[in-house]
Amino acid sequence: MLLFKPGSHLHWLLTALAVTGEIPVSALHLFGNRRSMRDLITKLTLVQDYRNSENGDTLRCQLLTLIGKGESKSVRLLRSGLPMLDWIGAREYHEAAFWTHNFQSDLTHREPLFRFAEAALMFLRAGAEIRPWVTPSLENARLLPETPFLYSSRELKKLRNGELKKVQYARVVGAVFAQSTAISVFNTRNAIMKWNGMGEFKARLNLRDIAKQNTAASKIDTAILFGNSTEIAVRTVDAVRKDRQLELRFDGVYFHICFVPLTEEGVDQLRLLLTPDWNERLLSALFEPAQRSYNHGAFEYDGVVAGTYVFCFFDGDIARLIRLQETLAKEHHPCQLVCFPFQVGLAKQVLGELVDIRIIEPGDVLNALGVERRTIFES
């Protein structure tokens, strides 16, 4: 008999499936231990007996199935396992969101689910609240608490008389809102995202209006862009540069585009991005007040130390990186870029020899800000 208890891998997996519908097998590493999760899923594709540790309820069923092949292979909850969703209070939401548990089989319909599933797993690991049956309603126009809440594009399209639903071809998979935070979320996975500038511009305006009603943020100028690798980030930068519609290209719609890899290192980066006022707190720790630029410099940099301009890249902001590259290509300035180890490849491929690079470990940054590595289940 398998024990269902809060905080277990089974609990995490069931919660993720209730939210996302299905999860690509290629994303199982985002749970933290790919081998353990694969072994668990193998067990759950067989008939098993389950017991709820909190109330003693039992269930005998085959919980999961695997569908598809190769990159399209995914994990899906079986109808026989739906009663277990009652144990986490998610059944009503899941059946309403996924057409009473009826799924499309073609990859065209499954790909958006994959994109959101990977993003949701990253936010789950980073400590955000991803459960729609728990997240506050955005219809009430009340200030959200400081906890970051992830809302899928599916949920957001129900708001404001479906205004977001009317936007054609927008690739935004969701948005994260908190008391002082409003960020759009994209996931390009392992390919360059097909960018529809006008569609994303209109989508951002709708999200801005939602943010104004529910957060202290007066604008939404930041996007998180998930992707599988540094190569995808570099190709995205190249695609942005080649787009001549400056006002509608990615960095025209969003002034800040934070590339976050779908990896364990990316989870730490996302934890940083979700920390209230993280940038100001970190810059205050790194620089003396007299060294800070306070965004008033001749170009974008964060501080000056011994005559060298220092540019912090911990957020993975590729829009800001593009602007720095364009400036340094025209004007020579002694410049040092400070980043995490996994960001070095991206920085070098975009900036070449224009800057020196200094590395700081993610753990050191998180510790300096007092950020703990825990999820909502461990709060």
Residue pairs with C-beta under 8 A, 6 or more apart in sequence:
1 48
1 49
1 50
1 51
1 58
2 10
2 43
2 48
2 49
2 50
2 51
3 50
3 51
3 53
4 10
4 11
4 14
4 50
4 51
4 52
4 53
4 84
4 87
5 11
5 53
5 54
6 53
6 54
6 377
7 377
7 378
9 31
9 36
9 37
9 40
10 40
10 44
11 88
11 377
12 31
12 124
12 377
13 23
13 31
13 37
13 40
13 41
13 44
13 75
14 77
14 84
14 85
14 87
14 88
14 90
15 88
15 90
15 124
15 130
15 131
16 23
16 31
16 117
16 120
16 121
16 124
17 23
17 64
17 75
17 76
17 77
18 77
18 85
18 88
18 90
18 91
18 93
18 94
18 131
19 90
19 120
19 130
19 131
19 132
19 152
20 113
20 116
20 117
20 120
21 76
21 94
21 97
21 98
21 103
21 113
21 117
22 67
22 74
22 75
22 76
22 77
22 103
22 110
22 113
22 114
22 117
23 74
23 75
23 114
23 117
23 121
24 71
24 72
24 73
24 74
24 75
24 114
24 117
24 118
25 66
25 73
25 74
25 75
26 71
26 73
27 114
27 117
27 118
27 121
27 262
28 34
28 37
28 38
28 41
28 75
29 263
29 264
30 118
30 121
30 122
30 125
30 262
30 267
31 37
31 121
31 125
32 125
32 264
41 64
41 66
41 75
44 62
44 63
44 64
45 62
45 63
45 64
45 65
45 66
46 62
47 60
47 61
47 62
48 60
48 61
48 62
48 63
49 58
49 59
49 60
50 58
50 59
50 60
50 61
50 63
50 84
51 57
51 58
52 58
52 87
54 87
57 87
59 81
59 83
59 84
61 78
61 80
61 81
61 83
61 84
62 78
62 80
62 81
63 77
63 78
63 80
63 81
63 84
64 75
64 76
64 77
64 78
64 81
65 75
65 76
65 78
66 73
66 74
66 75
66 76
67 73
67 74
67 76
67 105
68 74
68 107
68 110
71 190
72 107
72 110
74 110
74 114
76 103
77 85
77 94
77 101
79 101
82 91
82 94
82 95
82 101
83 91
85 91
85 94
89 133
90 131
90 133
92 133
93 132
93 133
94 101
95 101
97 132
97 154
103 109
103 110
104 110
112 173
114 189
115 173
115 187
115 189
116 152
116 153
116 154
116 173
116 174
116 187
118 187
118 189
118 226
118 262
119 150
119 173
119 174
119 185
119 187
119 226
120 130
120 150
120 152
120 174
122 226
122 260
122 262
122 266
122 267
122 270
123 130
123 148
123 150
123 176
123 270
123 274
124 130
124 375
124 376
125 267
125 270
125 375
126 267
126 270
126 271
126 274
126 375
127 148
127 271
127 274
127 374
127 375
127 376
127 379
128 147
128 148
128 149
128 150
128 176
128 274
128 376
129 135
129 147
129 148
129 149
129 150
129 376
130 149
130 150
130 376
131 376
132 151
132 152
132 155
135 149
135 150
135 151
136 142
136 144
136 145
136 149
136 214
138 151
138 156
138 159
138 177
138 210
138 213
138 214
139 159
140 214
141 213
141 214
142 214
143 179
143 214
143 215
143 216
144 177
144 178
144 179
144 214
144 215
145 178
145 179
146 178
146 179
146 180
146 276
147 178
148 176
148 177
148 178
148 181
148 274
149 176
149 177
149 178
150 174
150 175
150 176
150 185
151 174
151 175
151 176
151 177
152 173
152 174
153 164
153 170
153 172
153 173
153 174
155 174
156 164
156 174
156 175
156 206
156 207
156 210
157 164
157 165
158 165
159 210
160 206
160 209
160 210
163 206
164 170
164 203
164 206
164 207
167 199
167 202
167 203
167 206
168 196
168 199
169 194
169 196
169 199
170 196
170 199
170 200
170 202
170 203
171 186
171 193
171 194
171 195
171 196
171 199
171 200
172 184
172 185
172 186
172 200
172 203
172 207
172 223
173 185
173 186
173 187
174 185
175 182
175 183
175 184
175 185
175 207
175 210
175 211
175 220
176 182
176 183
176 185
176 224
176 274
177 210
177 211
177 214
177 215
178 215
178 274
178 276
179 215
179 216
179 276
180 215
180 216
180 217
180 276
180 277
181 215
181 217
181 274
181 276
182 207
182 208
182 210
182 211
182 215
182 217
182 219
182 220
182 222
183 220
183 222
183 223
183 224
183 273
184 203
184 204
184 207
184 220
184 222
184 223
184 224
184 254
185 223
185 224
185 226
186 193
186 223
186 224
186 225
186 226
187 225
187 226
187 227
187 262
188 225
188 226
188 227
188 232
188 236
189 226
189 227
189 228
189 232
189 262
190 227
190 228
190 229
190 232
191 232
192 232
192 235
192 236
192 239
193 225
193 236
195 239
195 243
195 249
195 250
197 243
197 245
197 247
197 248
197 249
197 250
197 252
197 253
198 248
200 250
200 253
201 248
201 253
204 220
204 253
204 254
207 220
208 219
208 220
211 217
211 218
211 219
211 220
212 218
221 254
221 255
221 256
222 254
222 255
222 256
222 257
222 258
223 250
223 254
223 256
223 257
223 258
224 258
224 260
224 270
224 273
225 236
225 257
225 258
225 259
225 260
225 318
226 260
226 261
226 262
226 266
227 233
227 236
227 259
227 260
227 261
227 262
228 261
228 262
229 261
230 261
230 342
230 345
230 346
230 349
233 259
233 261
233 316
233 318
233 346
234 346
234 349
234 350
236 250
236 259
236 318
237 318
237 321
237 322
237 346
237 350
239 250
240 249
240 250
240 251
240 318
240 319
240 322
241 322
243 249
243 250
245 252
246 252
250 257
250 319
251 257
251 318
251 319
251 322
251 323
254 319
255 319
256 315
256 317
256 319
256 320
257 317
257 318
257 319
258 269
258 273
258 315
258 316
258 317
258 318
259 316
259 317
259 318
259 346
260 266
260 269
260 270
260 273
260 316
261 269
261 342
263 342
265 340
265 341
265 342
265 362
266 342
268 340
268 362
268 363
268 366
268 373
269 314
269 315
269 316
269 340
269 362
271 366
271 371
271 373
272 278
272 314
272 315
272 362
272 365
272 366
272 369
272 371
273 315
275 281
275 369
275 371
278 369
279 315
281 369
282 312
282 314
282 365
282 368
282 369
283 292
283 302
283 303
283 312
285 368
285 369
286 302
286 303
286 310
286 312
286 338
287 302
287 303
287 305
287 310
291 303
291 304
291 305
292 302
292 303
293 301
293 302
293 303
293 304
297 309
299 309
299 323
299 324
299 327
299 331
299 333
300 311
300 320
300 323
300 324
300 327
301 309
301 310
301 311
301 324
301 335
302 310
302 311
302 312
303 309
303 310
304 310
305 336
307 334
308 334
308 335
308 336
308 356
309 333
309 334
309 335
309 336
310 335
310 336
310 337
310 338
311 324
311 335
311 336
311 337
311 338
311 355
312 337
312 338
312 339
313 320
313 321
313 337
313 338
313 339
313 343
313 347
314 338
314 339
314 340
314 343
314 360
314 365
316 343
316 346
318 346
318 350
321 346
321 347
321 350
321 351
322 350
324 335
324 351
324 355
325 350
325 351
325 354
327 333
328 335
328 351
328 354
328 355
329 354
335 354
335 355
335 356
336 355
336 356
336 357
336 358
337 347
337 351
337 355
337 356
337 357
337 358
338 357
338 358
338 359
338 360
339 347
339 357
339 358
339 359
339 360
340 359
340 360
340 361
340 362
340 365
341 359
341 361
344 357
344 359
347 355
347 357
348 357
366 372
366 373
